[in-house]
Amino acid sequence: MAVAELQQRLEEYESLLEISVELAGSLDIEQVLELAMDRAERLCRAETSSIWEVDGGREELFFRIVRGTAADEIRHRRVPMGEGLVGRVAMSGEAEIVDDVTADPQWRGELSGTFKTKAVLTVPLKAHARVVGVLQLLNPIGKLTFSADDLERMRLFAAPLGQAIDNARLYSLLKGQFVDSVTALAEAIEKRDPYTGGHIQRVVLYSLLLGFEMGLSHEELEELRLASTLHDVGKIAVPDDVLRKPAPLSDSELRIMQRHTIDGADIVSRIRELRGILPGVRSHHERLDGKGYPDGLDDAEIPMAARIIAVADTYDAVTSSRPYRSAMAPEAAADEIYSGAGTQFCPEVVAAFKRLMERSDFRVAAGERLQRSLFGDGEQR
């Protein structure tokens, strides 16, 4: 074997080892799989790549990772098991190279109008002898088809990737169950107040819309989701005669109510997995002008999650009816939010809120769609 070929093989095995270590040591599966795809594309000189995951409950495959110019256009597409090239490989469990996709009887045509597929290398991803996904490389660069060596390289890549996807699915299930438990707790507390039905879920959805519009990372959005779910958890300590009073609160009652931010932070701080969301729970009633509570923080001291929840919480509160006041119309509520920019609310969050309102996207239905796309709620768990 020539020295150059030996060097190439060594680089390939080093890349495989690095990917295996990354996959074993990271909970950020999306980031690691992106890295794996980048390495796979470079090793086999492919134009683009994707990883499909099997949704056993629906007997379909969906994109776990999709790269390239058409990614945004096709990332939500699904393919039934047994159909198309990825469905066929997922069903058979055998890797394939297709030199000319147009000559394949199961070729379904382009998923995207902006990308032309010529040749495809497709490898099943397995965990415990079960197909959990499919790795696919498209269009070799500088040659007409993928080689047998390319196929062998991708078989080597497939082994740790399949296990990583299976681990990620289990982790996602456990995390989903944790979120469900947290949500059930928050909603049980909410039921003590007959006037705020659905408030928590709406604040969660509005917060996610704002955070996504502002470009928060997936990890930040996960923390925002939990913080907004538990933003009122401290109300468990508020007496019923204050919490359920069908009239405006007196000054002494208001002070009791305002303690829910401190009590909520105390509750959250006792759960190790939730300590990262403590600032959002404690500070969502702070104001940029320093007139908020419980700590009178000023602009620079207020964490971003709290700034976002403040806008979401206020909008839902003023657009919901109470025994002592009628709900505001959405347009009037939006004007109130706009007028508070720079004093009560963060201008950056208000700007995101305004963009969403102008697009008619600041709605519960839009938030539900976003939550499903971010966390797979109701699909993978």
C-alpha positions in Angstrom: 0.0 0.0 0.0 1.4 3.4 -1.0 2.5 5.9 1.7 -0.1 8.4 0.5 -2.9 5.8 0.8 -1.7 4.8 4.3 -1.7 8.4 5.4 -5.2 8.8 4.1 -6.4 5.7 5.9 -4.8 7.0 9.1 -6.6 10.3 8.8 -9.9 8.5 8.3 -9.4 6.4 11.4 -8.4 9.4 13.4 -11.6 11.2 12.3 -13.7 8.2 13.2 -12.1 8.0 16.6 -12.7 11.7 17.2 -16.3 11.4 16.2 -16.8 8.4 18.5 -15.3 10.3 21.4 -17.4 13.4 20.7 -20.6 11.3 20.4 -19.9 9.4 23.6 -19.1 12.6 25.6 -21.7 15.1 24.4 -25.4 15.6 25.1 -25.6 18.2 22.3 -26.3 15.5 19.7 -27.2 18.0 17.0 -23.9 19.7 17.2 -22.0 16.4 17.2 -23.9 15.0 14.3 -23.3 18.2 12.3 -19.6 17.6 12.9 -19.9 14.0 11.8 -21.6 15.0 8.6 -18.9 17.6 7.9 -16.2 14.9 8.3 -18.2 12.4 6.2 -18.6 15.0 3.3 -14.9 15.7 3.4 -13.7 12.1 3.5 -16.0 11.1 0.6 -16.0 14.4 -1.1 -19.7 14.8 -1.3 -21.7 17.9 -2.1 -24.1 17.5 0.8 -25.4 15.0 3.3 -28.3 14.1 5.7 -29.2 11.9 8.6 -32.7 10.5 8.7 -34.2 9.1 11.9 -36.8 6.4 12.1 -40.1 7.4 13.8 -41.2 3.9 14.8 -44.6 5.1 16.0 -45.5 6.5 12.6 -43.4 4.1 10.5 -41.7 7.1 8.8 -38.3 8.6 8.5 -37.7 12.3 9.2 -34.6 14.5 8.9 -32.5 14.5 12.0 -29.8 16.5 10.3 -30.0 18.0 6.8 -27.3 20.1 5.2 -26.8 22.1 2.1 -28.6 25.0 0.2 -32.0 23.3 0.3 -31.9 22.4 4.1 -34.5 25.0 5.2 -36.8 24.0 2.4 -36.9 20.3 3.1 -36.0 19.7 6.8 -39.6 19.0 7.8 -40.3 16.4 5.1 -41.1 12.8 6.0 -40.8 9.6 4.1 -42.7 6.4 4.8 -40.7 3.3 5.6 -40.0 1.2 2.5 -40.5 4.2 0.1 -37.8 6.0 -1.7 -34.1 5.3 -1.4 -33.9 6.1 2.4 -37.1 4.2 3.1 -35.8 1.2 1.2 -32.5 1.1 3.0 -34.2 1.6 6.4 -36.4 -1.4 5.6 -33.7 -3.7 4.3 -30.9 -2.7 6.6 -28.4 -2.9 3.7 -26.2 -0.1 2.4 -26.5 1.0 -1.2 -24.9 3.1 -3.8 -27.1 4.4 -6.6 -25.1 5.8 -9.5 -28.0 7.4 -11.3 -31.1 8.2 -9.2 -33.3 8.8 -12.2 -32.9 5.1 -13.3 -33.9 3.8 -9.9 -37.6 2.7 -9.8 -38.0 4.0 -6.2 -36.6 7.4 -6.8 -39.3 9.8 -5.6 -37.9 12.9 -7.4 -36.3 16.0 -5.9 -37.5 17.0 -2.4 -36.2 20.5 -3.2 -36.5 22.6 -6.3 -33.1 24.1 -5.7 -30.9 21.0 -5.6 -30.2 18.4 -8.3 -29.4 14.9 -7.1 -27.3 12.6 -9.3 -25.6 9.8 -7.3 -26.4 8.7 -3.7 -24.7 6.7 -1.0 -27.1 5.4 1.6 -26.1 3.6 4.8 -28.4 2.3 7.6 -27.7 3.4 11.1 -28.2 0.6 13.7 -28.3 0.3 17.4 -28.7 -3.2 19.1 -29.2 -4.7 15.6 -32.2 -2.4 14.9 -32.3 0.3 12.2 -32.7 3.6 13.9 -31.8 5.9 11.0 -30.2 6.4 7.7 -27.0 8.3 6.7 -27.0 9.6 3.1 -24.4 11.4 1.0 -25.3 13.1 -2.2 -23.3 13.8 -5.4 -19.6 12.9 -5.2 -17.4 15.8 -6.2 -15.1 15.3 -9.2 -16.4 11.8 -10.1 -19.6 10.2 -11.4 -20.3 7.9 -8.5 -19.3 6.9 -5.0 -16.8 4.1 -4.7 -16.7 0.9 -2.7 -14.1 2.6 -0.4 -16.5 5.4 0.2 -19.2 2.9 1.2 -16.8 1.2 3.6 -15.8 4.5 5.2 -19.5 5.3 5.8 -20.1 1.9 7.2 -17.5 2.7 9.8 -19.0 6.1 10.5 -22.5 4.5 10.8 -21.6 2.3 13.8 -21.2 5.1 16.4 -23.8 7.4 14.8 -26.5 4.8 15.1 -25.8 4.3 18.8 -25.6 8.1 19.3 -29.1 8.5 17.8 -30.5 5.8 19.9 -29.0 7.4 23.0 -30.3 10.8 22.0 -33.8 9.4 21.6 -33.6 7.9 25.1 -32.3 11.2 26.5 -35.0 13.1 24.7 -37.6 10.8 26.2 -36.3 11.3 29.7 -36.0 15.0 29.2 -39.5 15.1 27.8 -40.9 13.3 30.8 -39.1 15.8 33.1 -40.6 18.7 31.2 -44.0 17.0 31.4 -43.6 16.6 35.2 -42.6 20.2 35.6 -45.5 21.4 33.5 -48.0 19.2 35.5 -46.7 20.8 38.7 -47.0 24.3 37.3 -50.5 23.7 36.0 -51.6 22.1 39.3 -50.6 25.3 41.0 -52.3 27.4 38.4 -55.6 25.6 39.1 -55.7 27.3 42.5 -56.5 30.6 40.6 -59.8 30.3 38.7 -59.0 33.4 36.7 -55.8 32.3 35.0 -56.6 29.1 33.2 -54.2 28.4 30.4 -51.9 31.3 31.4 -48.8 29.2 31.9 -49.0 27.5 28.5 -49.6 30.7 26.7 -46.7 32.4 28.4 -44.5 29.5 27.4 -45.5 29.7 23.8 -45.2 33.5 23.6 -41.8 33.3 25.3 -40.6 30.7 22.8 -41.8 32.9 19.9 -39.9 35.9 21.2 -36.7 33.9 22.0 -36.7 32.3 18.6 -37.3 35.6 16.9 -34.3 37.0 18.8 -32.0 34.2 17.7 -31.6 32.3 21.0 -29.8 29.0 20.7 -31.6 25.7 21.1 -30.2 25.3 24.6 -31.3 28.8 25.6 -34.8 28.1 24.2 -34.9 24.9 26.3 -34.1 26.9 29.5 -36.5 29.6 28.5 -39.2 27.0 28.1 -38.7 25.7 31.6 -38.3 29.1 33.2 -41.6 30.3 31.6 -43.3 27.1 32.7 -42.3 27.7 36.3 -42.3 31.5 36.3 -45.3 31.5 38.8 -44.5 28.4 40.7 -44.0 30.5 43.9 -47.7 31.3 43.9 -48.1 27.9 45.7 -47.2 29.9 48.9 -49.7 32.7 48.3 -52.8 32.4 50.5 -56.1 31.6 48.7 -57.8 34.8 49.9 -55.1 36.8 48.2 -54.6 34.6 45.1 -58.3 34.3 44.4 -59.5 37.8 45.4 -62.0 39.0 42.8 -60.8 42.6 43.1 -57.6 44.7 43.0 -55.2 43.9 45.8 -54.4 46.2 48.8 -50.9 47.3 49.3 -50.3 44.6 52.0 -51.8 41.9 49.8 -49.7 43.1 46.8 -46.6 42.7 48.9 -47.6 39.1 49.7 -48.3 38.4 46.0 -44.9 39.8 45.0 -43.2 37.3 47.2 -44.0 34.6 44.6 -40.9 35.5 42.7 -38.7 34.9 45.8 -40.6 31.8 46.8 -40.5 30.5 43.2 -36.7 31.0 43.0 -36.3 29.2 46.4 -38.3 26.2 45.1 -36.3 26.1 41.8 -33.0 26.4 43.6 -33.6 23.1 45.4 -33.7 21.1 42.2 -30.3 20.7 40.7 -31.5 20.3 37.1 -33.5 23.5 37.3 -30.9 25.9 38.8 -30.0 27.3 35.4 -33.5 28.8 35.1 -33.5 30.5 38.5 -32.9 34.0 37.1 -35.9 33.8 34.8 -38.1 32.7 37.6 -36.9 35.3 40.2 -36.6 38.3 37.9 -39.5 38.3 35.5 -41.1 41.2 37.3 -38.0 43.4 37.3 -38.1 46.6 35.2 -35.3 48.3 33.2 -35.9 51.5 35.2 -35.2 49.7 38.5 -38.8 50.0 39.7 -39.6 46.3 39.5 -39.4 43.5 42.1 -38.2 41.6 44.1 -34.6 43.1 43.8 -35.1 46.4 42.0 -32.6 45.4 39.3 -31.7 47.9 36.6 -31.2 47.4 32.9 -27.7 45.8 32.9 -28.6 43.3 35.8 -31.8 41.7 34.3 -31.2 38.4 32.6 -32.5 37.9 29.1 -34.9 35.1 30.0 -36.6 37.4 32.6 -36.8 40.2 30.0 -38.6 37.8 27.5 -40.9 36.3 30.1 -41.9 39.9 31.3 -43.2 40.8 27.9 -45.0 37.4 27.3 -46.5 37.5 30.8 -47.7 41.0 30.6 -49.3 40.6 27.1 -51.2 37.5 28.3 -52.3 39.1 31.5 -53.7 42.2 29.9 -55.4 40.3 27.1 -57.2 38.0 29.7 -60.3 39.0 31.5 -60.4 39.4 35.3 -63.5 39.9 37.5 -62.5 43.6 38.1 -61.4 44.4 34.5 -62.1 43.4 30.9 -59.5 42.0 28.6 -57.7 44.4 26.3 -57.8 43.9 22.5 -54.6 42.6 21.1 -53.9 45.9 19.3 -54.3 47.9 22.5 -52.2 45.4 24.5 -49.4 45.7 21.9 -49.5 49.5 22.2 -49.0 49.1 25.9 -46.0 46.8 25.4 -44.5 49.3 22.8 -44.9 52.2 25.2 -43.1 50.4 27.9 -39.9 49.8 25.9 -36.9 51.2 27.7 -38.7 51.7 31.0 -40.6 48.5 31.9 -39.5 46.3 29.0 -36.3 45.5 27.1 -36.3 47.4 23.8 -34.7 44.4 22.0 -37.5 42.1 23.2 -40.2 44.7 22.3 -38.7 45.0 18.8 -39.0 41.2 18.4 -42.6 41.3 19.7 -43.4 44.1 17.3 -42.0 42.1 14.3 -44.1 39.1 15.3 -47.2 41.2 15.7 -46.7 42.9 12.3 -46.4 39.4 10.7 -49.5 38.2 12.7 -47.2 35.5 14.2 -47.6 36.3 17.9 -50.3 33.8 18.3 -50.8 30.6 20.4 -51.1 28.5 17.2 -47.8 29.8 15.9 -46.2 29.1 19.3 -47.5 25.5 19.3 -46.0 24.9 15.8 -42.7 26.3 16.9 -42.6 24.2 20.1 -43.3 21.1 18.0 -40.5 21.9 15.6 -38.0 22.7 18.4 -38.8 19.9 20.8 -40.8 17.4 18.9 -43.7 17.6 21.4 -46.3 15.0 20.6 -44.2 13.3 17.9 -41.2 11.6 19.3 -42.1 11.0 22.9 
